[in-house]
């Protein structure tokens, strides 16, 4: 009997917790392979977002049209009831969190920090699922002198046909 209880505890310890709850699926609209276009319809890059760790993590792999790259980890944190993204590239670190707004868009706020460590600025991102299946992504930086949010990047994600 004791061996069975120990075996059951060992099996339970090996079984990862489930990430099947609805909160973990809120950002799934971003999963896929994407071609990314600026407002002038110029292709500015590609992005691949995959679901990993049994649906507990979205991993982003960005490549700009100029060859620059970056990656992010995106995950729902049940302790804060928020989504969090950690972005890492050669140029910037971004750490922000948030959740769905009333329109079903993912909105995250935090800080953009240049690799130099100087000039960290408040940062906001919004991913809006569109009726045609695309995703509109807009980033803003906050000008603390004027109190305004200024568009830093605005692009439309269209599913890649490759």
C-alpha positions as CSV (number, residue, x, y, z in Angstrom):
1,X,0.0,0.0,0.0
2,X,2.8,2.4,0.9
3,X,4.6,1.7,-2.4
4,X,1.4,2.4,-4.4
5,X,1.0,5.8,-2.6
6,X,4.6,6.7,-3.3
7,X,4.3,5.6,-6.9
8,X,1.1,7.7,-7.3
9,X,2.8,10.8,-5.8
10,X,5.8,10.3,-8.1
11,X,3.5,10.0,-11.2
12,X,1.6,13.1,-10.0
13,X,4.9,15.0,-9.7
14,X,5.8,14.1,-13.3
15,X,2.5,15.2,-14.8
16,X,2.7,18.9,-15.6
17,X,-0.2,21.1,-14.7
18,X,-2.7,21.7,-17.4
19,X,-2.8,24.9,-19.4
20,X,-6.2,24.1,-20.9
21,X,-8.1,26.9,-19.1
22,X,-9.7,29.6,-21.2
23,X,-7.2,32.2,-20.0
24,X,-4.3,30.3,-21.6
25,X,-6.1,30.4,-25.0
26,X,-6.6,34.2,-25.1
27,X,-3.6,34.9,-27.3
28,X,-4.0,31.9,-29.6
29,X,-5.2,34.1,-32.4
30,X,-1.6,35.2,-32.9
31,X,-0.3,31.6,-33.4
32,X,0.9,30.9,-37.0
33,X,3.4,31.9,-39.7
34,X,3.0,35.5,-40.8
35,X,4.1,38.0,-43.4
36,X,4.1,41.5,-41.8
37,X,3.3,44.6,-43.7
38,X,3.5,48.3,-42.9
39,X,0.7,50.7,-43.6
40,X,2.1,51.4,-47.1
41,X,1.7,47.7,-47.9
42,X,5.5,47.2,-47.8
43,X,6.6,43.9,-46.4
44,X,8.7,44.6,-43.3
45,X,9.3,41.1,-42.0
46,X,8.1,37.6,-41.1
47,X,7.1,36.2,-37.8
48,X,6.4,32.7,-36.6
49,X,4.5,32.2,-33.4
50,X,4.3,28.7,-32.0
51,X,2.5,27.1,-29.0
52,X,4.9,25.2,-26.8
53,X,5.2,23.6,-23.4
54,X,1.8,21.9,-23.7
55,X,0.1,25.1,-24.6
56,X,1.5,27.1,-21.7
57,X,3.9,29.2,-23.8
58,X,3.8,31.1,-27.1
59,X,7.2,31.6,-28.6
60,X,7.7,34.4,-31.2
61,X,10.5,34.4,-33.8
62,X,10.8,37.6,-35.7
63,X,12.9,38.4,-38.8
64,X,12.8,41.9,-40.3
65,X,13.1,42.5,-44.0
66,X,16.7,43.8,-43.3
67,X,17.6,40.5,-41.5
68,X,17.3,41.7,-37.9
69,X,15.9,39.2,-35.5
70,X,14.2,39.0,-32.1
71,X,12.3,36.5,-30.0
72,X,9.7,36.7,-27.3
73,X,8.2,34.4,-24.7
74,X,4.5,35.0,-24.1
75,X,2.6,33.4,-21.2
76,X,-0.4,33.6,-19.0
77,X,0.7,34.0,-15.4
78,X,-2.1,32.6,-13.1
79,X,-0.6,34.3,-10.0
80,X,-1.3,37.8,-11.5
81,X,-4.1,36.9,-13.9
82,X,-2.2,38.7,-16.7
83,X,-0.4,37.8,-19.9
84,X,3.3,38.7,-19.9
85,X,5.8,39.1,-22.8
86,X,9.5,39.1,-22.5
87,X,11.1,40.3,-25.8
88,X,14.8,39.9,-26.5
89,X,16.7,41.2,-29.5
90,X,20.2,42.7,-30.2
91,X,18.7,46.2,-29.9
92,X,16.1,46.1,-27.2
93,X,14.6,44.3,-24.2
94,X,10.9,44.6,-23.6
95,X,9.1,43.4,-20.5
96,X,5.3,44.0,-20.3
97,X,2.1,42.5,-19.2
98,X,-1.7,43.0,-19.5
99,X,-4.6,41.2,-21.1
100,X,-7.6,41.3,-23.4
101,X,-9.4,44.6,-23.7
102,X,-13.2,45.0,-24.3
103,X,-12.7,44.5,-28.0
104,X,-10.8,41.2,-27.7
105,X,-7.4,42.7,-28.5
106,X,-4.3,41.8,-26.4
107,X,-2.9,44.9,-24.7
108,X,0.4,44.9,-22.8
109,X,2.2,47.7,-21.0
110,X,5.7,47.9,-19.5
111,X,9.1,49.1,-20.4
112,X,11.3,49.1,-23.5
113,X,15.0,49.2,-22.6
114,X,17.7,49.7,-25.2
115,X,20.7,47.4,-24.9
116,X,22.8,50.3,-23.7
117,X,20.6,50.3,-20.6
118,X,20.1,54.0,-21.1
119,X,16.8,55.7,-22.0
120,X,14.3,53.0,-20.8
121,X,10.8,54.2,-21.8
122,X,7.2,53.2,-21.0
123,X,6.0,50.9,-23.8
124,X,2.6,49.6,-24.9
125,X,1.6,46.9,-27.5
126,X,-1.7,46.0,-28.9
127,X,-2.6,42.9,-31.1
128,X,-6.0,43.1,-32.6
129,X,-7.5,40.1,-34.4
130,X,-9.2,41.4,-37.6
131,X,-12.3,39.9,-39.4
132,X,-10.2,38.9,-42.4
133,X,-8.0,36.7,-40.2
134,X,-5.1,39.1,-40.1
135,X,-3.7,40.7,-36.9
136,X,-3.1,44.4,-36.5
137,X,-0.1,45.0,-34.2
138,X,0.7,48.5,-32.9
139,X,3.4,49.6,-30.5
140,X,3.7,53.0,-28.7
141,X,6.3,54.7,-26.7
142,X,5.4,57.2,-24.0
143,X,6.9,60.7,-24.1
144,X,7.2,61.6,-20.4
145,X,7.8,65.2,-21.3
146,X,4.5,65.7,-23.2
147,X,2.6,62.8,-21.6
148,X,1.6,61.5,-25.1
149,X,1.8,58.0,-26.5
150,X,3.6,58.0,-29.9
151,X,3.3,55.2,-32.5
152,X,6.6,53.3,-32.6
153,X,5.6,50.5,-35.0
154,X,2.3,49.7,-36.8
155,X,1.9,46.7,-39.0
156,X,-0.6,44.1,-40.3
157,X,0.1,40.4,-39.9
158,X,-1.2,38.3,-42.8
159,X,-1.0,34.5,-42.8
160,X,2.0,33.3,-44.8
161,X,1.2,31.3,-47.9
162,X,4.6,29.6,-47.9
